[in-house]
Amino acid sequence: MFDAARILAVLWVILVWGTLYVAIRHWGPGIARRGVSCPETRTRAKVNVLQVEPHFGAIQARDIVACSLFGGGPVACDKKCLAQL
């Protein structure tokens, strides 16, 4: 039926594909949580950043979706910390 080499080969392929999937989801485009220093208040803040891929292999921070300094409300500042990302 199935021998050990085939089972190991299938498991190896599943492991490689799973690793690639996790890496792309973690470091690829989408919303990511980052820590920055707010240039206006001079304090540390956690921000949710919208990352896009303008061309293949390049990730760029486009917008700040949420900031810990504003609680749950909208981000109502100049978003100068975007230059740190």
C-alpha positions as CSV (number, residue, x, y, z in Angstrom):
1,M,0.0,0.0,0.0
2,F,1.9,3.1,1.2
3,D,5.5,3.0,2.2
4,A,7.3,5.2,4.6
5,A,9.0,7.2,1.9
6,R,5.8,8.3,0.3
7,I,4.2,9.3,3.6
8,L,7.3,11.3,4.5
9,A,7.3,13.0,1.1
10,V,3.6,14.0,1.4
11,L,4.1,15.3,5.0
12,W,7.2,17.3,3.8
13,V,5.2,18.9,1.0
14,I,2.4,19.8,3.5
15,L,4.9,21.2,5.9
16,V,6.6,23.4,3.3
17,W,3.3,24.7,2.0
18,G,2.0,25.4,5.5
19,T,5.2,27.3,6.4
20,L,4.9,29.4,3.2
21,Y,1.3,30.2,4.0
22,V,2.1,31.3,7.5
23,A,5.0,33.5,6.4
24,I,3.0,35.2,3.7
25,R,0.1,35.9,6.1
26,H,2.5,37.2,8.8
27,W,4.8,39.4,6.7
28,G,2.7,40.0,3.6
29,P,0.0,42.6,2.8
30,G,-2.9,43.2,5.1
31,I,-3.4,44.7,8.5
32,A,-0.5,44.3,10.9
33,R,0.0,45.4,14.5
34,R,3.2,47.5,15.1
35,G,4.7,49.5,17.9
36,V,5.8,53.1,17.2
37,S,6.8,56.2,19.0
38,C,4.2,59.0,18.6
39,P,6.0,62.1,17.3
40,E,3.3,64.4,18.7
41,T,2.9,63.1,22.3
42,R,6.4,61.5,22.6
43,T,4.9,58.2,23.9
44,R,4.9,54.6,22.7
45,A,1.8,53.5,20.9
46,K,0.5,50.3,19.3
47,V,-1.0,50.9,15.8
48,N,-2.8,48.7,13.3
49,V,-1.2,49.5,9.9
50,L,-2.7,48.7,6.5
51,Q,0.2,47.3,4.5
52,V,0.0,47.0,0.7
53,E,2.3,45.4,-1.9
54,P,2.8,48.1,-4.6
55,H,5.0,45.8,-6.7
56,F,6.2,42.2,-6.2
57,G,8.2,41.7,-3.0
58,A,7.8,45.2,-1.6
59,I,5.6,45.9,1.4
60,Q,4.6,49.5,2.1
61,A,2.7,50.9,5.0
62,R,-0.2,52.8,3.5
63,D,-2.5,53.9,6.3
64,I,-3.0,53.7,10.1
65,V,-6.3,52.0,10.8
66,A,-6.3,52.1,14.7
67,C,-4.1,53.5,17.4
68,S,-3.9,52.7,21.1
69,L,-3.7,56.4,22.0
70,F,-7.2,57.0,20.6
71,G,-8.9,54.0,22.3
72,G,-11.5,52.5,20.0
73,G,-12.2,55.7,18.1
74,P,-11.0,56.8,14.7
75,V,-7.4,58.0,14.2
76,A,-7.7,61.8,14.3
77,C,-4.1,63.0,13.9
78,D,-1.7,63.8,11.1
79,K,-0.3,60.2,11.1
80,K,3.3,61.4,11.2
81,C,4.3,58.0,12.8
82,L,3.6,56.4,9.4
83,A,7.2,57.5,8.4
84,Q,8.6,55.2,11.0
85,L,7.1,52.1,9.5
